[in-house]
Every structure is written in C-alpha cells, then in structure tokens.
C-alpha cells in the first residue's frame, strides 16, 4: 500500500496541487502566457504519474519544493475534472441545514438528484470538486437568510444559475474559457437569498479562493491584451 501524505492526500494528488500552485505563481508573474498556463494545468490534471507532473516545471525558471515520493509510484489518471456514477446509485433527495452555525460538504461525496441547502443566520460551503455526480441534471436549491452559501464547482461540468436576491446577492463566478459539453453533467443552482448571499464559483482541485480570483483576473487581463493586439 502506498504511503499517504499529510491530510490523507495521495502523493500524486499532493504533487499535482503543488505544481498547479507553482504554475499560477509563474503565470501571475508573466513567466508563462495564458495558452502555456492552460496547457500545463490541463496536463497536470491528466497526468497519471508523479514524474509526468514534475516534468511540467523542469524547463521553467525558479525552484519548487515538490514532495519526495517513489519514482515508481503511479495512480490512475483522473477524468475530465468530474466523476459520474450510474443513475441507479443516486438518491432522490438530500438536505443540508445551517442554523446559527456552519455546514460543509466536501471531499468525495455523492449528491442526490435534488439537493436543498438552507442557511439561517449561518453559513454553508458545498464543494462539488470531488463529488460523484449522477448522469444528467443535479439540482441544488439554496435558501439563505441572514447568512451565506458558497457553492464550488469543478471545471468541465455545465452550471446553470438562476436565483432571487432580496437585499442580498446571488452571484456566479465562472471561467471565461468554459465550453458547454452536452455529455457532461449539469449542476442547476436555484433559490433565494434574503439579506444574505449565494456565490457559485468554478475552482480547480486544490485551488484556494484567493488563487482562483487571481487566476481569473490574469485570464481577463490576457484576453484584453489579445483584443488590443498586444
């Protein structure tokens, strides 16, 4: 059995996260352009060995402290950023409730076909990056009053957001490069935010909220440069 790393992450996953963080730093400092950044991040997610991931930084300036692991250790390659299971394995409904407190769903878990999240003077974080989706549409209905709900989705899935904000916000922050794939699962987020907020954000595996904002900012800057012909 392969030895795990801190926090229960596999050496391959930990190496991937460190490498992607390093690529984001290099991109933010204009060491690599947007095309090269997206190519290398995609290759990091598709790599099945640690050596393949480490090779993505070998020709770039700067040094990165990657975890020490066996060069013979391998892990099956991940899918296109999301996991899908058979419809027969998916529950019909599930609830997440936070009242005067917090609720979290993250890691490897399986959403129901219809999910309801209720926050009252509290907060909730629903992280779908390692979730196992059912085929077709997965619904998430959010009702937030005097609180907030953060919904984190992986790149590659289709996201539909339609909500009502009353003295609050119902926002979606997605990657501009996202392309609709009819074969990918769809997450449909609806609901009401009353004196509270609901935010839906696309983030890569292991990517922090700060790193995600910085990456999107850099992508927008690069796109403006292209439009100006710079």
C-alpha positions, 0 to 999 in steps of 0.5 A, spaced: 500 500 500 502 506 498 504 511 503 499 517 504 501 524 505 499 529 510 491 530 510 490 523 507 492 526 500 495 521 495 502 523 493 500 524 486 494 528 488 499 532 493 504 533 487 499 535 482 496 541 487 503 543 488 505 544 481 498 547 479 500 552 485 507 553 482 504 554 475 499 560 477 505 563 481 509 563 474 503 565 470 501 571 475 508 573 474 508 573 466 513 567 466 508 563 462 502 566 457 495 564 458 495 558 452 502 555 456 498 556 463 492 552 460 496 547 457 500 545 463 494 545 468 490 541 463 496 536 463 497 536 470 490 534 471 491 528 466 497 526 468 497 519 471 504 519 474 508 523 479 514 524 474 509 526 468 507 532 473 514 534 475 516 534 468 511 540 467 516 545 471 523 542 469 524 547 463 521 553 467 525 558 471 525 558 479 525 552 484 519 548 487 519 544 493 515 538 490 514 532 495 519 526 495 515 520 493 517 513 489 519 514 482 515 508 481 509 510 484 503 511 479 495 512 480 490 512 475 489 518 471 483 522 473 477 524 468 475 530 465 475 534 472 468 530 474 466 523 476 459 520 474 456 514 477 450 510 474 443 513 475 441 507 479 446 509 485 443 516 486 438 518 491 432 522 490 433 527 495 438 530 500 438 536 505 443 540 508 441 545 514 445 551 517 442 554 523 446 559 527 452 555 525 456 552 519 455 546 514 460 543 509 460 538 504 466 536 501 471 531 499 468 525 495 461 525 496 455 523 492 449 528 491 442 526 490 438 528 484 435 534 488 439 537 493 436 543 498 441 547 502 438 552 507 442 557 511 439 561 517 443 566 520 449 561 518 453 559 513 454 553 508 460 551 503 458 545 498 464 543 494 462 539 488 470 538 486 470 531 488 463 529 488 460 523 484 455 526 480 449 522 477 448 522 469 444 528 467 441 534 471 443 535 479 439 540 482 441 544 488 436 549 491 439 554 496 435 558 501 439 563 505 437 568 510 441 572 514 447 568 512 451 565 506 452 559 501 458 558 497 457 553 492 464 550 488 464 547 482 469 543 478 471 545 471 468 541 465 461 540 468 455 545 465 452 550 471 446 553 470 444 559 475 438 562 476 436 565 483 432 571 487 436 576 491 432 580 496 437 585 499 442 580 498 446 577 492 446 571 488 452 571 484 456 566 479 463 566 478 465 562 472 471 561 467 471 565 461 474 559 457 468 554 459 465 550 453 458 547 454 459 539 453 452 536 452 455 529 455 457 532 461 453 533 467 449 539 469 449 542 476 442 547 476 443 552 482 436 555 484 433 559 490 433 565 494 437 569 498 434 574 503 439 579 506 444 574 505 448 571 499 449 565 494 456 565 490 457 559 485 464 559 483 468 554 478 475 552 482 480 547 480 482 541 485 486 544 490 485 551 488 484 556 494 479 562 493 484 567 493 488 563 487 482 562 483 480 570 483 487 571 481 487 566 476 481 569 473 483 576 473 490 574 469 485 570 464 481 577 463 487 581 463 490 576 457 484 576 453 484 584 453 491 584 451 489 579 445 483 584 443 488 590 443 493 586 439 498 586 444 
